[in-house]
Amino acid sequence: MCCFEESGGAEGNEIEGKPCIILWTRGRPTGTVRKTPLMRVTDGERYAVVASLGGAPKHPVWFLNIEADPLVSLHDGAQLHDFTARVVKGDEKAAWWARATEVWPAYDGYQAATDRSIPVVVLDQSNSHGRNVRGGDDGTRTHDFLLAKQPCRRP
C-alpha cells in the first residue's frame, strides 16, 4: 500500500495483475483510519466492493466498519473521493456480482466455500458528507486530513 500511496496510485495498483483500489474506513472501536486494498469493480461512475474475505465464514473487518459508518473514501489511481456505502440486494446485487466476477472470477468460488451470503457494497459518490468522514466537522476534505495525519510507513 505504501508504494500505491507514495506514487499517487501509479504503482502498486494491482493484485495478481488485476486493478485494485484502496478503501478507507473508520475503525469501529478506535476511530482509526483503516485502509484496505480491494479489487477495482466499477460501472464507470460508481464502485462496488465485495466482502468475501476469501470465502471465510465471517465478514471482513472493513465491512463491519462500513456497517457502523457508511461514509468512506476510495483511492483509485491518483483520484481520492468520498462515498456513501450501501449494501445491495436482489437484482442490483446480481448485476454488481456479475461485474465483480468479470474482474475477479474467484469470487464465485469464495461464495461456494461459505454458508454466508457474501455482501456486495456499492459506493455512491458524495460531494461532501457534511462532516469530515474520519473525524471533525471542520469541512476539510477527508483525504486531505488523512494524508496530512497519516504518512505511509514501511515495515
C-alpha positions in Angstrom: 0.0 0.0 0.0 2.9 2.4 0.7 4.0 2.0 -3.0 0.5 2.9 -4.1 0.2 6.0 -1.9 3.8 7.3 -2.5 3.3 7.0 -6.2 -0.1 8.6 -6.3 -1.6 5.2 -7.4 0.7 4.8 -10.4 2.5 1.8 -8.8 1.2 -1.0 -6.5 -2.2 -0.6 -8.1 -2.7 -4.3 -9.0 -3.4 -7.5 -7.1 -2.3 -10.6 -9.2 -2.4 -8.4 -12.3 -5.9 -7.1 -11.7 -6.6 -3.4 -10.9 -7.2 -2.6 -7.3 -8.4 0.4 -5.2 -7.8 1.4 -1.6 -10.9 1.6 0.5 -10.7 3.9 3.6 -13.0 3.2 6.5 -13.0 4.3 10.1 -12.4 1.6 12.6 -15.4 0.9 14.9 -13.8 0.7 18.3 -10.8 3.0 17.8 -11.9 5.6 15.2 -8.6 5.0 13.5 -8.5 5.2 9.7 -8.2 1.7 8.1 -7.0 1.3 4.5 -7.8 -1.9 2.7 -6.7 -2.9 -0.9 -9.6 -4.4 -2.8 -10.4 -5.4 -6.3 -11.5 -2.5 -8.6 -15.1 -3.1 -9.6 -16.9 -0.2 -11.3 -19.6 0.7 -13.7 -17.7 3.8 -14.7 -19.4 6.1 -12.2 -19.8 4.0 -9.1 -17.7 1.4 -7.4 -18.6 -1.8 -5.6 -16.6 -3.7 -3.0 -17.1 -7.4 -2.3 -16.9 -8.5 1.3 -15.7 -12.0 0.5 -12.7 -12.5 2.9 -11.7 -15.3 0.6 -14.9 -17.3 1.4 -14.3 -17.2 5.2 -17.3 -17.9 7.4 -17.2 -14.3 8.8 -17.4 -10.8 7.3 -14.1 -8.9 6.8 -13.5 -6.1 9.4 -13.7 -3.4 6.8 -17.3 -4.5 6.1 -18.2 -4.3 9.8 -16.7 -0.8 9.8 -19.0 0.2 6.9 -22.0 -1.1 8.8 -21.1 1.2 11.7 -20.2 4.2 9.5 -21.1 4.1 5.8 -19.1 7.2 5.0 -15.9 6.1 3.3 -13.2 7.3 0.9 -11.8 5.4 -2.1 -8.4 5.9 -3.7 -8.3 4.8 -7.3 -5.1 5.7 -9.1 -4.4 9.4 -8.4 -8.1 10.0 -7.6 -9.4 10.1 -4.0 -13.1 10.7 -3.4 -15.7 10.4 -0.7 -18.5 7.9 -1.0 -21.6 6.7 0.9 -21.6 2.9 1.1 -24.8 0.8 0.9 -25.3 -3.0 0.8 -27.2 -4.1 -2.3 -29.6 -6.9 -2.7 -31.7 -8.7 -5.3 -31.2 -7.7 -9.0 -28.9 -4.9 -8.1 -26.6 -7.3 -6.2 -26.7 -9.8 -9.1 -25.7 -7.1 -11.6 -22.8 -6.0 -9.5 -21.8 -9.6 -8.7 -21.5 -10.2 -12.5 -19.3 -7.2 -12.8 -17.2 -8.3 -9.9 -16.7 -11.9 -11.2 -15.6 -10.5 -14.5 -12.8 -8.7 -12.6 -12.1 -11.5 -10.1 -13.6 -14.8 -11.1 -12.5 -16.4 -7.7 -15.5 -14.6 -6.1 -17.8 -17.4 -7.3 -15.5 -20.0 -5.5 -15.4 -17.9 -2.4 -19.3 -17.9 -2.3 -19.3 -21.6 -2.8 -16.9 -22.1 0.1 -19.1 -20.3 2.7 -22.6 -20.6 4.1 -22.9 -16.8 4.5 -24.2 -14.6 1.6 -21.2 -12.5 0.6 -22.2 -8.9 0.8 -21.7 -6.5 -2.2 -21.4 -2.9 -1.2 -22.0 -0.1 -3.7 -20.3 3.2 -3.2 -22.2 6.2 -4.3 -20.1 9.3 -4.8 -20.7 12.2 -2.4 -19.6 15.8 -3.0 -19.4 16.3 0.8 -20.5 14.3 3.7 -21.3 17.4 5.7 -18.6 16.3 8.1 -15.1 15.0 7.8 -15.6 11.3 7.3 -12.8 10.3 9.6 -13.2 13.0 12.3 -14.2 16.5 13.0 -16.8 18.8 11.4 -14.2 21.3 10.1 -15.3 21.0 6.4 -11.8 19.7 5.3 -11.8 17.0 2.6 -11.4 13.6 4.1 -8.3 12.7 2.2 -6.5 16.0 2.9 -7.0 15.3 6.6 -5.9 11.7 6.3 -2.8 12.3 4.2 -1.6 15.1 6.5 -2.1 13.0 9.6 -1.1 9.5 8.5 2.0 9.3 6.3 2.8 6.0 4.8 5.0 3.8 7.0 7.1 0.9 5.7 7.7 -2.1 7.9 
